């Protein structure tokens, strides 16, 4: 199974090797576009993927709330801390 997602001609994101992804950068550099692109590619993989999205600005990524299972998209401080706590608990379970 190929988990590689092309980012540029020379850069690929391999979801099997890098199970977590953090996107950061200055305003106007395409973070939202890249995040939506990666989320779309991960969602279309033939294997089960779990996407957790934090969008404090409530911009484009917050729209995924209607497509993803409940409590997978966080926009408020309370939702973000709850999602992070849930994610950390899952990581502990997977590590065993």
C-alpha positions in Angstrom: 0.0 0.0 0.0 1.3 3.4 -1.0 0.9 6.0 1.8 3.0 8.7 0.0 1.3 12.0 -0.7 3.1 14.3 -3.1 3.6 17.8 -1.7 6.0 19.2 -4.4 7.9 17.6 -7.2 10.7 16.6 -4.8 8.9 16.3 -1.4 6.5 13.6 -0.4 4.6 13.1 2.9 4.7 9.4 3.8 1.7 8.9 6.2 3.0 5.4 7.2 6.4 6.8 8.4 5.2 10.1 9.8 1.9 9.4 11.5 1.5 13.0 12.9 1.6 16.2 10.9 1.9 19.8 12.1 1.6 22.6 9.6 2.9 26.1 10.5 4.1 29.2 8.8 3.5 32.9 8.2 0.2 34.3 7.0 -0.6 33.8 3.3 1.8 30.9 2.7 -0.8 28.3 2.0 -1.1 26.5 5.3 -4.9 26.1 5.0 -4.6 24.9 1.4 -1.9 22.4 2.3 -3.8 21.1 5.3 -7.0 20.6 3.2 -4.9 18.9 0.5 -3.3 16.5 2.9 -6.6 15.8 4.7 -8.3 15.1 1.4 -5.5 12.7 0.3 -5.5 10.9 3.7 -9.3 10.5 3.6 -9.1 8.9 0.2 -6.6 6.2 1.2 -7.8 2.7 1.0 -6.9 2.1 4.6 -8.6 3.4 7.8 -7.3 6.8 8.7 -8.1 9.0 11.7 -7.9 12.8 11.1 -7.9 15.2 14.0 -8.1 18.9 12.9 -7.4 21.9 15.1 -8.5 25.2 13.5 -8.6 28.0 16.2 -9.2 30.6 13.5 -12.3 28.7 12.4 -11.3 29.0 8.7 -11.3 26.4 6.0 -10.4 23.4 8.1 -13.3 23.9 10.5 -15.7 23.0 7.6 -14.4 19.4 7.9 -16.5 19.2 11.0 -19.5 18.3 8.9 -17.6 15.5 7.1 -15.5 13.9 9.9 -16.8 11.9 12.9 -17.8 13.8 16.0 -15.0 15.4 18.1 -12.4 15.2 15.3 -12.4 19.0 14.6 -11.7 21.5 17.3 -12.1 25.3 17.0 -12.6 26.6 20.5 -10.0 26.4 23.4 -12.2 23.9 25.2 -12.6 21.7 22.1 -8.9 21.9 21.4 -7.8 20.9 24.9 -10.4 18.1 24.8 -9.2 16.8 21.4 -5.6 17.0 22.4 -6.3 15.0 25.6 -8.2 12.4 23.6 -5.4 12.2 21.1 -2.7 11.8 23.8 -4.8 9.0 25.3 -5.0 7.3 21.9 -1.3 7.6 21.4 -0.7 5.9 24.8 -3.0 3.1 23.8 -1.3 2.6 20.5 2.1 2.6 22.2 1.3 -0.5 24.2 
